[in-house]
């Protein structure tokens, strides 16, 4: 049974930091590219970070570049998203995604709320 379980979200003040985790099970984690997406109310889902199977990180979108950092630990089947200098516009549900060929898995998401 495939599972992606996000954790680490919460309420933080503007300028604060959070570290999100996504624990994977039920598939060969190391063979999958891993990504973090976010979705704010009334907005489209946005990709914010992606890391390849070998740890190569794709360019971040300008909205988070320099503030967010993705990493993965294949030994722990976990992907992380370190978020710093958080802004109110970062408020969203953050979702973990695993992708390999036609396989595409999603977690349930974790809420991040940044107060001004």
C-alpha positions as CSV (number, residue, x, y, z in Angstrom):
1,X,0.0,0.0,0.0
2,X,1.5,3.3,-1.1
3,X,1.6,6.0,1.5
4,X,3.1,9.5,1.6
5,X,2.6,11.1,5.0
6,X,3.5,14.7,5.4
7,X,4.3,16.3,8.7
8,X,5.8,19.5,10.2
9,X,3.3,22.0,9.1
10,X,1.7,24.6,11.5
11,X,1.3,28.2,12.3
12,X,4.4,30.4,12.2
13,X,5.0,34.1,12.2
14,X,6.3,36.0,9.1
15,X,10.1,35.5,8.9
16,X,10.0,32.2,10.7
17,X,11.0,28.7,9.6
18,X,9.5,25.3,9.3
19,X,10.8,21.9,8.2
20,X,8.4,19.6,6.5
21,X,8.9,15.9,6.2
22,X,7.3,13.3,3.9
23,X,7.6,9.7,4.9
24,X,7.1,7.2,2.1
25,X,6.2,3.6,2.1
26,X,4.8,0.9,-0.2
27,X,7.1,1.6,-3.2
28,X,10.7,1.8,-4.1
29,X,11.4,5.3,-2.8
30,X,14.9,5.6,-4.2
31,X,13.6,5.1,-7.7
32,X,11.2,8.0,-7.6
33,X,11.7,11.7,-8.1
34,X,10.3,13.6,-5.2
35,X,8.6,16.9,-5.2
36,X,6.8,19.4,-2.9
37,X,3.8,21.2,-4.2
38,X,1.5,23.7,-2.5
39,X,-2.0,24.8,-3.0
40,X,-3.6,27.9,-1.5
41,X,-7.3,28.5,-1.4
42,X,-8.6,29.6,-4.9
43,X,-5.2,29.1,-6.5
44,X,-3.7,26.4,-8.7
45,X,-1.4,23.8,-7.3
46,X,2.2,25.1,-7.6
47,X,5.4,23.1,-7.7
48,X,7.9,24.5,-5.2
49,X,10.7,22.0,-5.1
50,X,11.9,18.8,-6.9
51,X,14.8,16.4,-6.2
52,X,15.9,13.6,-8.5
53,X,16.6,10.0,-7.5
54,X,20.3,10.9,-7.1
55,X,19.7,14.1,-5.1
56,X,20.0,16.6,-7.9
57,X,17.7,19.5,-7.1
58,X,15.8,21.3,-9.8
59,X,15.7,25.1,-10.0
60,X,13.3,26.6,-7.5
61,X,10.6,28.9,-8.7
62,X,11.3,32.5,-8.0
63,X,8.6,32.7,-5.4
64,X,10.7,30.4,-3.0
65,X,14.2,30.6,-4.5
66,X,16.8,31.2,-1.7
67,X,14.3,30.5,1.0
68,X,13.3,26.8,0.5
69,X,15.5,23.8,0.2
70,X,14.5,20.2,-0.6
71,X,16.5,17.2,0.4
72,X,16.0,13.5,0.6
73,X,17.2,10.6,2.7
74,X,16.9,7.4,0.8
75,X,17.9,5.3,3.8
76,X,14.9,6.7,5.7
77,X,12.5,6.9,2.7
78,X,11.9,10.5,3.6
79,X,12.0,13.8,1.7
80,X,12.3,17.2,3.5
81,X,11.4,20.8,2.7
82,X,13.3,23.3,4.8
83,X,11.5,26.7,4.6
84,X,13.0,29.9,5.9
85,X,12.1,33.6,5.8
86,X,8.4,32.5,5.5
87,X,5.9,35.1,4.2
88,X,2.1,35.2,4.5
89,X,1.9,34.4,0.8
90,X,3.5,31.0,1.6
91,X,0.3,30.0,3.4
92,X,-1.0,26.9,1.7
93,X,-1.4,23.1,2.0
94,X,1.9,21.5,1.2
95,X,1.8,18.2,-0.6
96,X,4.4,15.6,-1.2
97,X,4.6,13.9,-4.7
98,X,6.5,10.8,-5.9
99,X,6.9,10.3,-9.6
100,X,8.4,7.5,-11.7
101,X,7.4,6.9,-15.3
102,X,3.6,6.8,-15.2
103,X,3.4,6.3,-11.5
104,X,2.4,9.4,-9.7
105,X,1.6,9.4,-5.9
106,X,0.4,12.1,-3.6
107,X,0.2,12.7,0.1
108,X,-2.7,14.2,1.9
109,X,-0.9,17.4,2.6
110,X,0.1,19.5,5.7
111,X,-1.2,23.0,6.3
112,X,1.3,25.8,6.6
113,X,0.0,29.1,7.9
114,X,2.2,32.2,8.1
115,X,0.8,35.1,10.1
116,X,1.9,38.7,9.4
